[in-house]
């Protein structure tokens, strides 16, 4: 029996399972659900399973599990009040089907294919299947997933797991900046959609312009961008500390005052850190992205013919139409 006067016991109001496996940026931009569920169900217990457990804020989530056999085994043998799958992948949909939950939401495996566990998930499923519906969509990703979960989006923010130890470890970035505002330049966009890349010569010209105006450009990226970033560093002496694993990368990005990036993991990290941002977009529906008032979206003036395309149908990519001056002007607006 529970002691009637016990001040330590805190009953669990709801047991909630979130299945969001990847990609890494998508995991980050799903974290506003944590705050929303905690507001709706004070005392709830949240379990999250993902391929990127290290990015999730351990201080805000009760149980974080990796998408591995042992953790999957445990999840399928527990019982939840609410289970949500926000991935349109077979393995995630099958996991939701195997879960014991009173209420299921999102995408589920049924009759040999991915289906919907609740009617509010239909919109997100259809926009992922049909380009015309996707192009006509005016809802942001967060509005869509909150609707799937039966929640009302109220500007809940991203939550990141930032290790202050690594932030302190890269304090030399400030020394290199020598008191100047640091402009983070993410030169990559991920290997899946190379159509999002801004030309290398434009990055070089932008760095020169920023340096002339008294700013400290800092090159950002991972292994795929290392060669270009190292070349740009050698040519311009822009700050570049190298390519690092995720937690170190979060620390590096935290030093930027403004970040210029295409739609990418870095975009979501920047939003999670509350950074001002200039966002390149060409192949996606811009309504999908909420920049929370932290920045602005730049798109090619000529439009883009390659909706979600992995290769450009034009002789010269539309990304050439975003000029260096346009980007510089946008940076200045974010610094005001």
C-alpha positions as CSV (number, residue, x, y, z in Angstrom):
1,X,0.0,0.0,0.0
2,X,1.2,3.5,-0.8
3,X,1.8,5.6,2.3
4,X,-0.9,8.3,2.4
5,X,1.5,11.0,3.5
6,X,4.4,10.2,1.3
7,X,5.9,13.2,-0.5
8,X,8.2,11.2,-2.7
9,X,5.7,9.1,-4.7
10,X,4.7,10.6,-8.0
11,X,2.2,8.5,-9.9
12,X,2.6,8.2,-13.7
13,X,-0.4,9.8,-15.4
14,X,0.3,8.4,-18.9
15,X,2.9,6.1,-20.4
16,X,3.7,7.5,-23.9
17,X,5.9,5.9,-26.6
18,X,7.3,8.0,-29.4
19,X,8.8,6.1,-32.4
20,X,10.9,8.5,-34.5
21,X,13.9,6.7,-35.8
22,X,15.5,9.2,-38.2
23,X,16.8,11.1,-40.0
24,X,18.7,13.0,-37.4
25,X,17.3,16.4,-38.3
26,X,13.8,14.9,-38.3
27,X,14.4,13.6,-34.8
28,X,15.4,17.1,-33.6
29,X,12.4,18.7,-35.1
30,X,10.1,16.3,-33.4
31,X,11.3,17.2,-29.9
32,X,8.6,19.9,-29.4
33,X,6.2,17.0,-28.6
34,X,8.0,16.5,-25.3
35,X,6.9,19.9,-23.9
36,X,3.4,19.5,-25.4
37,X,2.8,16.1,-23.8
38,X,4.1,17.2,-20.5
39,X,1.8,20.2,-20.5
40,X,-1.2,18.0,-21.4
41,X,-0.4,15.1,-19.1
42,X,1.6,16.3,-16.1
43,X,3.4,13.4,-14.6
44,X,3.5,11.4,-17.8
45,X,6.3,9.0,-18.6
46,X,7.8,9.4,-22.1
47,X,9.8,6.6,-23.9
48,X,11.5,7.5,-27.2
49,X,13.1,5.0,-29.6
50,X,15.4,6.3,-32.3
51,X,18.5,5.6,-34.3
52,X,20.0,8.7,-32.8
53,X,19.7,8.4,-29.1
54,X,22.6,10.8,-28.3
55,X,20.8,13.8,-29.8
56,X,17.8,13.5,-27.5
57,X,17.7,15.5,-24.2
58,X,18.0,12.9,-21.5
59,X,16.9,15.6,-18.9
60,X,13.5,15.8,-20.6
61,X,12.8,12.2,-21.7
62,X,12.3,9.5,-19.1
63,X,13.6,6.6,-21.2
64,X,15.6,6.8,-24.4
65,X,16.1,3.6,-26.4
66,X,18.2,2.9,-29.5
67,X,16.7,1.0,-32.4
68,X,18.4,-2.2,-31.6
69,X,17.2,-5.8,-30.8
70,X,17.3,-5.5,-27.0
71,X,15.4,-2.3,-26.8
72,X,12.9,-3.3,-29.5
73,X,12.3,-6.5,-27.5
74,X,11.6,-4.6,-24.3
75,X,9.3,-2.1,-26.0
76,X,7.1,-4.7,-27.6
77,X,6.6,-6.4,-24.2
78,X,5.6,-3.3,-22.3
79,X,2.2,-1.6,-22.3
80,X,1.6,2.1,-23.1
81,X,-1.4,4.4,-22.9
82,X,-0.4,6.2,-26.1
83,X,2.0,5.0,-28.9
84,X,3.0,7.2,-31.8
85,X,5.0,6.4,-34.9
86,X,5.9,9.4,-37.1
87,X,8.1,7.5,-39.5
88,X,6.8,6.2,-42.9
89,X,9.3,3.3,-42.9
90,X,8.4,-0.3,-42.8
91,X,10.3,-1.2,-39.7
92,X,8.8,1.7,-37.7
93,X,5.3,0.9,-38.9
94,X,5.8,-2.8,-38.0
95,X,7.1,-1.8,-34.5
96,X,3.9,0.3,-33.8
97,X,1.8,-2.7,-35.0
98,X,3.6,-4.9,-32.4
99,X,3.3,-2.5,-29.5
100,X,0.8,-2.9,-26.7
101,X,-1.0,0.4,-26.5
102,X,-4.5,1.6,-25.7
103,X,-4.2,4.3,-28.3
104,X,-2.1,4.2,-31.4
105,X,-1.3,7.2,-33.7
106,X,0.7,7.8,-36.8
107,X,1.8,5.1,-39.4
108,X,1.2,1.4,-38.8
109,X,1.8,-1.8,-40.7
110,X,-1.5,-3.3,-41.8
111,X,-2.5,-5.8,-44.5
112,X,1.1,-6.0,-45.8
113,X,1.7,-2.2,-46.3
114,X,2.0,1.1,-44.4
115,X,-1.3,2.4,-43.3
116,X,-2.6,5.0,-40.8
117,X,-3.4,4.2,-37.2
118,X,-5.7,7.2,-36.8
119,X,-7.6,9.4,-39.3
120,X,-5.5,12.5,-38.4
121,X,-2.4,10.8,-40.0
122,X,-4.0,10.6,-43.5
123,X,-2.9,14.1,-44.5
124,X,0.7,13.5,-43.8
125,X,0.7,10.1,-45.5
126,X,-0.9,11.5,-48.7
127,X,1.4,14.5,-48.9
128,X,4.3,12.1,-48.8
129,X,2.9,10.0,-51.7
130,X,1.6,12.7,-54.1
131,X,3.7,15.7,-55.2
132,X,0.7,17.8,-56.1
133,X,-0.8,17.4,-52.6
134,X,2.6,18.1,-51.1
135,X,3.1,21.3,-53.2
136,X,-0.4,22.5,-52.2
137,X,0.3,21.9,-48.5
138,X,0.4,25.0,-46.3
139,X,1.0,23.3,-42.9
140,X,4.4,23.1,-41.3
141,X,5.9,19.8,-40.2
142,X,5.1,20.6,-36.6
143,X,1.5,21.4,-37.3
144,X,1.2,18.1,-39.1
145,X,2.7,15.9,-36.4
146,X,0.8,17.7,-33.6
147,X,-2.4,17.0,-35.5
148,X,-1.4,13.4,-35.8
149,X,-0.9,13.3,-32.0
150,X,-4.2,15.0,-31.3
151,X,-2.3,18.0,-29.9
152,X,-2.6,21.8,-30.7
153,X,0.8,23.3,-31.7
154,X,1.5,26.3,-29.4
155,X,5.0,27.3,-30.6
156,X,6.8,24.6,-28.5
157,X,10.5,24.7,-29.1
158,X,13.1,22.2,-30.2
159,X,15.1,20.6,-27.3
160,X,18.7,19.5,-27.8
161,X,21.2,17.6,-25.7
162,X,24.2,20.1,-25.6
163,X,27.2,19.1,-23.6
164,X,28.7,22.2,-22.0
165,X,32.0,20.3,-21.6
166,X,32.4,20.4,-25.4
167,X,31.3,24.0,-25.7
168,X,34.1,24.9,-23.3
169,X,36.5,22.8,-25.3
170,X,36.0,24.9,-28.4
171,X,36.4,28.3,-26.7
172,X,39.3,29.0,-29.0
173,X,36.7,29.8,-31.7
174,X,36.0,33.0,-29.9
175,X,39.7,33.8,-29.7
176,X,40.0,33.3,-33.4
177,X,37.0,35.6,-34.0
178,X,38.8,38.3,-32.0
179,X,35.6,39.9,-30.8
180,X,33.9,39.9,-34.2
181,X,30.4,38.5,-34.9
182,X,30.7,34.9,-36.0
183,X,28.8,33.9,-39.2
184,X,28.4,30.1,-39.5
185,X,28.5,28.9,-43.1
186,X,27.2,25.4,-43.6
187,X,28.5,24.6,-47.1
188,X,26.8,21.2,-47.4
189,X,23.2,19.9,-47.6
190,X,23.5,16.2,-47.2
191,X,24.2,13.6,-49.9
192,X,20.6,12.7,-50.6
193,X,19.7,15.9,-52.4
194,X,22.8,17.5,-54.0
195,X,20.4,19.8,-55.9
196,X,20.3,22.0,-52.7
197,X,24.0,22.9,-52.9
198,X,25.0,26.6,-53.3
199,X,28.1,27.0,-55.7
200,X,31.5,26.8,-54.0
201,X,32.6,30.1,-55.7
202,X,29.7,31.8,-54.1
203,X,30.8,30.7,-50.6
204,X,34.3,32.0,-51.3
205,X,32.9,35.4,-52.4
206,X,30.6,35.6,-49.4
207,X,33.5,34.9,-47.0
208,X,35.5,37.7,-48.6
209,X,32.6,40.1,-48.4
210,X,31.9,39.2,-44.7
211,X,35.5,39.6,-43.8
212,X,35.6,43.0,-45.5
213,X,32.6,44.1,-43.5
214,X,34.3,43.1,-40.2
215,X,32.7,39.7,-39.5
216,X,34.3,36.3,-38.7
217,X,33.0,33.6,-41.1
218,X,33.2,30.1,-39.7
219,X,32.9,27.1,-42.0
220,X,30.6,24.3,-40.9
221,X,29.9,20.8,-42.1
222,X,30.7,17.1,-41.7
223,X,32.9,14.6,-43.5
224,X,31.2,15.3,-46.9
225,X,32.1,19.0,-46.7
226,X,35.6,18.6,-45.2
227,X,37.4,18.9,-48.5
228,X,35.6,22.0,-49.6
229,X,35.8,23.6,-46.2
230,X,39.5,23.0,-45.9
231,X,40.0,24.5,-49.4
232,X,38.0,27.6,-48.5
233,X,39.9,27.9,-45.3
234,X,43.2,27.8,-47.1
235,X,42.0,30.3,-49.7
236,X,40.4,32.8,-47.3
237,X,41.6,32.0,-43.7
238,X,38.0,31.7,-42.6
239,X,37.6,29.9,-39.3
240,X,37.5,26.1,-39.7
241,X,38.1,23.8,-36.8
242,X,37.4,20.6,-38.8
243,X,34.8,17.8,-39.0
244,X,33.7,16.4,-35.7
245,X,31.1,13.9,-34.3
246,X,27.7,15.1,-33.3
247,X,28.2,16.4,-29.8
248,X,31.3,18.3,-30.7
249,X,29.5,19.7,-33.8
250,X,26.7,21.0,-31.6
251,X,29.3,22.8,-29.5
252,X,30.9,24.4,-32.6
253,X,27.6,25.6,-34.0
254,X,26.7,27.2,-30.7
255,X,29.4,29.8,-31.2
256,X,27.8,31.3,-34.4
257,X,25.7,34.5,-34.2
258,X,24.0,33.8,-37.5
259,X,24.0,30.6,-39.5
260,X,23.7,30.3,-43.3
261,X,22.5,26.9,-44.3
262,X,20.4,24.8,-46.7
263,X,17.6,22.6,-45.4
264,X,19.8,20.1,-43.4
265,X,20.7,18.7,-40.0
266,X,22.5,22.0,-39.3
267,X,19.3,23.9,-39.9
268,X,17.6,21.9,-37.2
269,X,20.6,22.2,-34.8
270,X,20.6,26.0,-35.4
271,X,16.9,26.2,-34.5
272,X,17.4,24.1,-31.5
273,X,20.1,26.4,-30.3
274,X,17.9,29.5,-31.0
275,X,20.3,30.9,-33.6
276,X,19.5,33.5,-36.2
277,X,19.5,31.9,-39.6
278,X,19.4,32.5,-43.3
279,X,17.9,29.3,-44.9
280,X,18.3,28.3,-48.5
281,X,15.4,26.4,-50.0
282,X,14.7,25.3,-53.5
283,X,13.3,21.7,-53.8
284,X,11.0,21.7,-50.9
285,X,7.7,23.3,-50.0
286,X,8.7,26.3,-47.8
287,X,5.6,26.0,-45.7
288,X,7.0,22.8,-44.2
289,X,9.7,24.7,-42.3
290,X,9.0,26.9,-39.3
291,X,12.0,29.1,-38.4
292,X,10.3,30.3,-35.2
293,X,11.0,34.0,-36.0
294,X,14.8,33.3,-35.9
295,X,15.5,34.0,-39.6
296,X,14.3,34.0,-43.2
297,X,14.1,31.7,-46.1
298,X,15.9,32.6,-49.4
299,X,14.7,30.9,-52.6
300,X,15.8,31.1,-56.2
301,X,14.0,33.9,-58.1
302,X,13.5,31.6,-61.1
303,X,11.8,29.0,-59.0
304,X,12.8,25.3,-59.0
305,X,11.8,22.6,-61.5
306,X,13.1,19.7,-59.4
307,X,10.6,19.2,-56.5
308,X,12.3,16.7,-54.2
309,X,14.7,16.0,-57.1
310,X,18.1,14.5,-56.7
311,X,19.4,15.9,-60.0
312,X,18.8,19.2,-61.7
313,X,16.7,19.2,-64.9
314,X,18.3,22.5,-66.0
315,X,21.7,23.1,-67.5
316,X,22.6,25.4,-64.6
317,X,21.1,24.8,-61.1
318,X,18.6,27.3,-59.8
319,X,20.8,27.7,-56.7
320,X,23.0,29.9,-58.9
321,X,20.1,32.4,-58.9
322,X,20.6,33.1,-55.1
323,X,23.2,35.8,-55.3
324,X,26.0,36.5,-52.8
325,X,24.6,40.0,-52.3
326,X,21.2,38.6,-51.5
327,X,22.7,36.3,-48.8
328,X,24.9,39.1,-47.4
329,X,21.9,41.4,-47.2
330,X,19.9,38.7,-45.4
331,X,22.7,38.2,-42.9
332,X,22.8,42.0,-42.2
333,X,19.0,41.9,-41.5
334,X,19.5,39.0,-39.0
335,X,22.2,40.9,-37.2
336,X,20.1,44.0,-36.6
